[in-house]
Amino acid sequence: MTYLWVKVLHVLAIISWMAALLYLPRLFVYHAGAETGSVQSETFKVMERRLLRAIGTPAMIVAWITGLTLAYQANFWSQPWLHLKLAAVVALSAQHMACARWMRGFAQDENRHSARFYRFMNEVPTLLMIAIVICVIVKPF
């Protein structure tokens, strides 16, 4: 597959992954306020599971595969900006895994965090995305 087609897939995967990582914590904010066992709580469980499993996780996998492919094809491995970008992507992946853990807690009616906590965690993907975009576009190093 040519470099540009891999890049297209990478950008599409990133858009999908970011959409999931920005929306999932927002669902958690509302879910944290729903009464355990209520229809609303059960609806949030379905929405969260589908968002993560059908969109978020597949998009993350495609983003990683295509991103590493692009780095290999363009021989970016020695570039310091790529190292910083990869560190931010690892942190974004950790956020993804944390969302999966929080989702499991909600699924078992064992949420341990407040709506305020999830509001704060909703900002983490945005900050990481800003760092990643700066690394890719500006290449500050």
C-alpha positions as CSV (number, residue, x, y, z in Angstrom):
1,M,0.0,0.0,0.0
2,T,1.4,3.4,-0.9
3,Y,2.4,5.9,1.7
4,L,-0.5,8.3,1.0
5,W,-3.1,5.6,1.3
6,V,-1.6,4.5,4.6
7,K,-1.7,8.1,5.7
8,V,-5.4,8.4,4.8
9,L,-6.2,5.3,6.8
10,H,-4.1,6.7,9.7
11,V,-5.9,10.0,9.8
12,L,-9.3,8.3,9.5
13,A,-8.4,6.0,12.4
14,I,-7.2,8.9,14.5
15,I,-10.4,10.8,14.0
16,S,-12.5,7.8,15.0
17,W,-10.3,7.0,18.0
18,M,-10.3,10.6,19.2
19,A,-14.1,10.8,18.8
20,A,-14.4,7.7,21.1
21,L,-11.9,9.0,23.7
22,L,-13.6,12.4,23.8
23,Y,-17.2,11.1,24.0
24,L,-16.7,8.1,26.3
25,P,-15.6,10.1,29.4
26,R,-18.6,12.5,28.7
27,L,-20.9,9.4,28.9
28,F,-19.2,8.5,32.2
29,V,-20.0,12.0,33.5
30,Y,-23.7,11.4,32.9
31,H,-23.6,7.7,33.9
32,A,-22.1,8.7,37.3
33,G,-25.2,10.8,37.9
34,A,-27.6,8.0,37.0
35,E,-29.2,5.8,39.6
36,T,-27.7,2.3,39.7
37,G,-30.0,-0.2,38.0
38,S,-32.1,2.5,36.4
39,V,-33.1,2.3,32.7
40,Q,-30.8,5.3,32.1
41,S,-27.9,3.5,33.7
42,E,-28.5,0.4,31.7
43,T,-28.7,2.5,28.5
44,F,-25.4,4.1,29.3
45,K,-23.8,0.7,29.7
46,V,-24.8,-0.3,26.2
47,M,-23.7,3.0,24.7
48,E,-20.3,2.8,26.4
49,R,-19.7,-0.8,25.5
50,R,-20.6,-0.2,21.8
51,L,-18.6,3.0,21.5
52,L,-15.4,1.4,22.9
53,R,-15.7,-2.0,21.3
54,A,-17.1,-1.1,17.9
55,I,-15.3,2.2,17.3
56,G,-12.6,3.1,19.9
57,T,-10.6,-0.1,20.1
58,P,-10.6,-1.0,16.4
59,A,-9.7,2.6,15.6
60,M,-6.8,2.5,18.1
61,I,-5.4,-0.7,16.6
62,V,-5.6,0.7,13.0
63,A,-4.0,4.0,14.2
64,W,-1.1,2.1,15.8
65,I,-0.6,-0.2,12.8
66,T,-0.7,2.6,10.2
67,G,1.3,5.0,12.3
68,L,4.1,2.6,12.8
69,T,3.9,1.7,9.1
70,L,4.2,5.4,8.2
71,A,7.2,5.9,10.5
72,Y,8.9,2.9,8.9
73,Q,8.1,3.9,5.3
74,A,9.3,7.5,5.8
75,N,12.3,6.4,8.0
76,F,11.3,8.8,10.9
77,W,12.8,6.6,13.7
78,S,15.7,8.9,14.3
79,Q,13.6,12.0,14.5
80,P,13.2,13.4,18.1
81,W,9.7,14.7,17.3
82,L,8.5,11.2,16.6
83,H,9.8,10.0,20.0
84,L,7.7,12.7,21.7
85,K,4.7,11.9,19.5
86,L,5.0,8.2,20.4
87,A,5.2,9.0,24.1
88,A,2.0,11.0,23.8
89,V,0.4,8.2,21.8
90,V,1.4,5.7,24.5
91,A,-0.3,8.0,27.1
92,L,-3.4,8.2,24.8
93,S,-3.4,4.4,24.8
94,A,-3.2,4.4,28.6
95,Q,-6.2,6.7,28.7
96,H,-8.0,4.3,26.4
97,M,-7.2,1.4,28.8
98,A,-8.3,3.5,31.7
99,C,-11.6,4.2,29.9
100,A,-12.0,0.4,29.4
101,R,-11.4,-0.2,33.1
102,W,-13.9,2.5,34.1
103,M,-16.4,1.1,31.7
104,R,-16.1,-2.4,33.3
105,G,-16.7,-0.7,36.7
106,F,-19.9,0.8,35.5
107,A,-20.9,-2.5,33.8
108,Q,-20.6,-4.2,37.2
109,D,-22.3,-1.3,39.0
110,E,-19.1,-0.6,40.8
111,N,-18.2,3.0,39.7
112,R,-15.6,4.5,42.1
113,H,-15.4,8.0,40.7
114,S,-17.4,11.2,40.6
115,A,-18.8,13.0,37.6
116,R,-16.2,15.7,38.4
117,F,-13.4,13.1,38.0
118,Y,-14.7,12.1,34.6
119,R,-15.0,15.8,33.5
120,F,-11.3,16.2,34.3
121,M,-10.4,13.0,32.6
122,N,-12.4,14.2,29.5
123,E,-9.7,16.9,29.0
124,V,-6.7,14.5,28.9
125,P,-7.2,13.2,25.3
126,T,-7.5,16.8,24.1
127,L,-4.2,17.8,25.7
128,L,-2.5,14.8,24.3
129,M,-4.0,15.4,20.9
130,I,-2.6,19.0,20.9
131,A,0.9,17.7,21.7
132,I,0.7,15.0,19.0
133,V,-0.5,17.5,16.3
134,I,2.3,20.0,17.3
135,C,4.9,17.2,17.0
136,V,3.6,16.1,13.6
137,I,3.0,19.5,12.0
138,V,5.6,21.8,13.6
139,K,8.3,19.1,14.3
140,P,9.7,21.2,17.2
141,F,12.8,19.0,17.6
